Amino acid sequence: MALMLARRAAKVALYMAISLLTGRILGSPEEWLSHGCVSRLGHIIYGPGEIGADNFYDLYFYISVITIFTVTTFIYILLTNAISKIRKS
C-alpha cells in the first residue's frame, strides 16, 4: 500500500515538475501568441465589441494554461513510455 502511494506521489511530482519547466520554457503567452489571433478568438467567444482588457488578458491566461497542460501531458506520456521500455529491456 505504501509503495503504491509513493509511486503515485512520484508520478504527480514528475507531472508537476514537467509542467513547471514547460511553463518557464514557453514564457509569457504575449510573446508566442499573436495579438490578432487572440483578438479574433475573443470576438468569437465574447462577441464583437464586448472584449475589454480584462477579457483579453483572461483569454491569454486560458490559452496559456491549456497549451501548457497539453504539452505537459504529451511529454509525460512520452517520458513514462520511454521509462517503461528502458525498465523492460
C-alpha positions in Angstrom: 0.0 0.0 0.0 2.8 2.4 0.9 4.7 1.6 -2.2 1.7 2.3 -4.4 1.1 5.6 -2.6 4.8 6.5 -3.1 4.6 5.7 -6.8 1.5 7.8 -7.3 3.1 10.7 -5.4 6.2 10.4 -7.6 4.1 10.5 -10.7 2.3 13.6 -9.6 5.6 15.2 -8.6 7.0 14.3 -12.1 4.0 15.8 -13.8 4.2 19.0 -11.8 7.9 19.3 -12.5 7.4 18.9 -16.2 4.5 21.4 -16.1 6.7 24.0 -14.3 9.5 23.5 -16.8 7.2 23.7 -19.7 5.6 26.9 -18.4 9.1 28.5 -17.8 10.4 27.5 -21.2 7.3 28.7 -23.1 7.3 32.0 -21.3 4.6 34.7 -21.5 1.8 34.0 -24.0 2.1 37.5 -25.3 5.5 36.5 -26.7 4.4 33.4 -28.6 0.8 34.1 -29.4 -0.2 36.8 -31.9 -2.4 39.6 -30.9 -4.6 39.2 -33.9 -5.3 35.6 -33.2 -6.3 36.3 -29.6 -8.4 39.2 -30.8 -10.3 37.0 -33.3 -10.8 34.3 -30.7 -12.1 36.9 -28.3 -14.6 38.1 -30.9 -15.8 34.6 -31.4 -16.2 33.9 -27.6 -17.3 37.2 -26.3 -18.9 38.8 -29.4 -17.8 41.9 -31.3 -17.4 45.0 -29.2 -17.6 43.0 -25.9 -13.9 42.2 -25.4 -12.2 44.5 -23.0 -8.8 44.5 -21.5 -9.8 42.1 -18.7 -11.4 39.6 -21.0 -8.4 39.9 -23.3 -5.8 39.0 -20.7 -8.1 36.3 -19.3 -8.1 34.8 -22.7 -4.3 34.9 -22.8 -4.2 33.1 -19.5 -6.7 30.4 -20.5 -4.9 29.8 -23.8 -1.6 29.6 -21.9 -2.9 27.1 -19.3 -4.5 24.9 -22.0 -1.3 24.9 -24.0 1.0 24.2 -21.1 -1.1 21.2 -19.8 -1.4 19.8 -23.3 2.3 19.9 -23.9 3.0 18.6 -20.4 0.7 15.7 -20.9 2.3 14.8 -24.2 5.8 15.0 -22.7 4.7 13.0 -19.6 3.2 10.2 -21.8 6.4 10.0 -23.9 8.6 10.0 -20.8 6.7 7.3 -19.0 6.6 5.1 -22.1 10.3 5.6 -22.5 11.0 4.8 -18.9 8.9 1.6 -19.1 10.6 0.4 -22.2 14.0 1.0 -20.6 13.0 -0.9 -17.5 11.7 -3.8 -19.6 14.9 -4.2 -21.5 
